[in-house]
Amino acid sequence: MKAAVFCAALAAAFATAPSFAQELVARQGDDSVRLSEAACSSELVLRRIEPSAAGEYKAASAVFQGQRFTACWRMMGNVAHLVYEDGDQGIIPVAELKPDLTA
């Protein structure tokens, strides 16, 4: 599972969620996960989420081993929970999320 491999390598430190002046990114080498404030619009992901929780999910994308994946995310305590179009899921500690200064 791409998300599990990437997230397992991230440090398990927790902190208060950073503010959203721009997108937030977690990186490990060339792999990255990018979180947006925009509502989740991926029909493939929304079909995998409980309908009652769908409004809580926001748009996300990831690059793993050079491939781009669409995902959606929501905050769950001190982690961002991600659901990918192919059904994979993962979490990222908010301490690993940094403002994307390149956007």
C-alpha positions as CSV (number, residue, x, y, z in Angstrom):
1,M,0.0,0.0,0.0
2,K,1.6,3.2,-1.2
3,A,0.1,5.4,1.6
4,A,1.1,2.9,4.3
5,V,4.7,2.7,3.1
6,F,5.0,6.5,2.9
7,C,3.3,7.2,6.2
8,A,5.2,4.5,8.0
9,A,8.4,6.2,7.2
10,L,7.2,9.5,8.6
11,A,8.1,10.5,12.2
12,A,5.3,9.9,14.7
13,A,5.5,13.3,16.3
14,F,2.3,15.2,16.8
15,A,1.6,18.9,16.9
16,T,-1.2,21.4,16.3
17,A,-2.3,21.5,12.7
18,P,-0.6,24.3,10.7
19,S,-2.8,27.0,9.2
20,F,-3.9,26.9,5.6
21,A,-2.4,30.0,4.0
22,Q,-1.6,27.7,1.1
23,E,-1.5,23.9,0.5
24,L,0.2,21.7,3.0
25,V,2.8,19.1,2.0
26,A,4.5,16.1,3.6
27,R,7.6,15.0,1.7
28,Q,10.0,12.0,1.9
29,G,12.6,12.1,-0.8
30,D,10.8,12.4,-4.2
31,D,7.5,11.2,-2.7
32,S,5.0,13.7,-1.4
33,V,1.4,14.2,-0.3
34,R,-0.3,17.5,-0.9
35,L,-3.4,18.6,1.1
36,S,-5.8,21.3,-0.1
37,E,-8.7,23.2,1.5
38,A,-10.9,22.5,-1.6
39,A,-13.7,20.1,-1.1
40,C,-13.1,16.5,-2.2
41,S,-14.5,16.2,-5.8
42,S,-13.2,12.8,-6.8
43,E,-16.2,10.5,-7.4
44,L,-14.0,7.4,-7.1
45,V,-12.9,8.5,-3.6
46,L,-16.3,9.7,-2.5
47,R,-17.8,6.3,-3.4
48,R,-15.4,4.8,-0.8
49,I,-16.3,7.1,2.0
50,E,-19.4,6.9,4.3
51,P,-21.9,9.3,2.8
52,S,-22.4,11.0,6.2
53,A,-18.7,11.9,6.4
54,A,-18.2,12.9,2.7
55,G,-18.6,16.6,3.4
56,E,-15.6,16.5,5.8
57,Y,-13.1,15.4,3.2
58,K,-11.0,17.8,1.2
59,A,-9.0,17.3,-2.0
60,A,-5.5,15.8,-1.9
61,S,-2.9,14.4,-4.2
62,A,0.2,12.3,-3.9
63,V,3.3,11.3,-5.8
64,F,4.8,7.9,-5.1
65,Q,7.6,6.5,-7.1
66,G,6.9,9.0,-9.9
67,Q,3.2,8.2,-10.2
68,R,0.5,10.7,-9.3
69,F,-2.5,9.7,-7.3
70,T,-5.7,11.5,-6.4
71,A,-7.0,11.3,-2.8
72,C,-9.2,13.0,-0.3
73,W,-8.4,13.8,3.3
74,R,-9.9,14.9,6.6
75,M,-8.4,15.8,10.0
76,M,-8.8,13.1,12.7
77,G,-7.3,14.3,15.9
78,N,-3.6,14.9,15.3
79,V,-3.4,13.1,12.0
80,A,-4.7,13.7,8.4
81,H,-6.6,10.6,7.2
82,L,-6.3,10.0,3.5
83,V,-8.4,7.8,1.2
84,Y,-7.1,7.2,-2.3
85,E,-9.1,6.4,-5.5
86,D,-7.9,2.8,-5.5
87,G,-9.1,2.2,-1.9
88,D,-5.7,2.6,-0.2
89,Q,-5.8,4.6,3.0
90,G,-3.1,6.2,5.2
91,I,-2.5,8.7,7.9
92,I,0.1,11.5,8.2
93,P,0.9,13.2,11.5
94,V,0.1,16.9,11.3
95,A,3.7,17.6,12.5
96,E,4.9,16.3,9.1
97,L,2.7,18.8,7.2
98,K,4.4,22.0,6.1
99,P,3.2,24.9,4.1
100,D,4.0,24.6,0.4
101,L,6.2,27.6,-0.2
102,T,6.6,26.7,-3.9
103,A,2.9,27.0,-4.8
